[in-house]
Amino acid sequence: MAAKKTKAGFATRAIHVGQEPDPTTGAVAPPIFATSTYVQQEIGKHKGYEYARVSNPTRTRLEENLAALEGGLAARVFSSGMATINAITTLLKAGDHVVCGNNLYGGTPRLFNQVWSDFGLEFAYVDTSDARNVQKAIKKNTRMVFIETPTNPLMALTDIRAVSDVCRPKKIDLVVDNTFMSPYFQQPIALGADLVVHSTTKFLNGHSDGLGGVVVCTRQDQADKLAFLQKAAGAILSPFECWLILRGVKTLAVRMEKHDESGRVVAEFLAKHKKLKKVFFPGLADHPQHDLAKRQMSGFGSMITFETGSLSNANKMLRKVKVCSLGESLGGVETLISHPATMTHAALGEKGRQEIGITDGLVRISVGIEDVEDLIDDLDQALSAI
Ligand SMILES: Cc1ncc(COP(=O)(O)O)c(C=O)c1O
């Protein structure tokens, strides 16, 4: 369709690419193809679909849509963000080395260190906010660099272009986990990334009602290998979950604008709060990489982390929130508030958390799209418990 061919605007692509009306009925919403198999006309003759682990028309639509939003060649969706990162890891071979950010979502180093290191892959973790650390960590067998920007939960940024300039001459694939920003605020492929990954569970779905993951590819060999992995390993996304994301992305642009607007208001409120020691948000002028944030992202998003001073303070305030919901995850329309040390980053262990500065007093908030005054009132009354 036209939106696919021309470089239509982001919201237009979100609403139209892969979202074309159903050709048989005219239904405006994409159908959910709840089928495990497809009838064939004769041996070897079919309509492009043979078995639902291999492909499904609802999935095809979602993959086209997400590739268009990230500016990639093709996308492959899997049953969760972690299933996607696992699939990407299988692009490597025993003996390969991966340089990773030292402050990734806790599940990623858990997968790398507790599963893949037993299969002969090596991982090094460095502070990628300085691209020279990536350069220094590269070895002869380095095949991949895996980063998240901003990081979770400390909101440190990595200069994607600078890291890509380190990787490209050495033919090392740069993978960017773009979950926190969504393609609306950050376009890693335009900055030199080779693969972009998302937990679609977060902003892309946007309604906290389904797990999922996507990898957006820039080369045909990656797209082919990842399609083969869908078929061979089978951790594919169900048609219903694909449909939920197709539905969610239609409002991604307006949701992200509102997340961003409210995120800035909440961050300013927290930054002025007398009981809080520190607020981590790239949109604040005192964030050490505020200039990079303005250059690399077109908005600041709504992920904010703040230091309450102790586990007991964190617990006192988290017990009192009413509009914000205490729980893991992020990126939904509802405000979610969490405690990284015991939730998302528990797997790192105390020592691992200390090494990168995740304290017991840190609280992370994913600002939703409720009335921001209600969120401020809620946080204000909860913080009075400290
Ligand atoms: C940045 C990031 N990447 C990946 C994941 C894993 O995604 P999922 O929970 O969909 O497996 C998460 C989950 O919180 C995340 O925050």
The ligand as a MOL file (V3000), in Angstrom:
LIG
                    3D

  0  0  0     0  0            999 V3000
M  V30 BEGIN CTAB
M  V30 COUNTS 16 16 0 0 0
M  V30 BEGIN ATOM
M  V30 1 C 14.4890 -3.6670 28.1710 0
M  V30 2 C 13.8740 -5.0250 28.2290 0
M  V30 3 N 14.2500 -5.9580 27.3370 0
M  V30 4 C 13.7120 -7.2000 27.3430 0
M  V30 5 C 12.7740 -7.5650 28.2810 0
M  V30 6 C 12.2030 -8.9710 28.2800 0
M  V30 7 O 10.9440 -8.9650 27.7180 0
M  V30 8 P 9.7720 -10.0140 28.0720 0
M  V30 9 O 9.3840 -9.7710 29.4950 0
M  V30 10 O 8.7020 -9.6760 27.0780 0
M  V30 11 O 10.3350 -11.3630 27.8660 0
M  V30 12 C 12.3520 -6.6290 29.2280 0
M  V30 13 C 11.3380 -7.0000 30.2430 0
M  V30 14 O 11.0750 -6.2830 31.1850 0
M  V30 15 C 12.9050 -5.3210 29.2000 0
M  V30 16 O 12.5500 -4.3850 30.0870 0
M  V30 END ATOM
M  V30 BEGIN BOND
M  V30 1 1 1 2
M  V30 2 1 2 3
M  V30 3 2 2 15
M  V30 4 2 3 4
M  V30 5 1 4 5
M  V30 6 1 5 6
M  V30 7 2 5 12
M  V30 8 1 6 7
M  V30 9 1 7 8
M  V30 10 2 8 9
M  V30 11 1 8 10
M  V30 12 1 8 11
M  V30 13 1 12 13
M  V30 14 1 12 15
M  V30 15 2 13 14
M  V30 16 1 15 16
M  V30 END BOND
M  V30 END CTAB
M  END
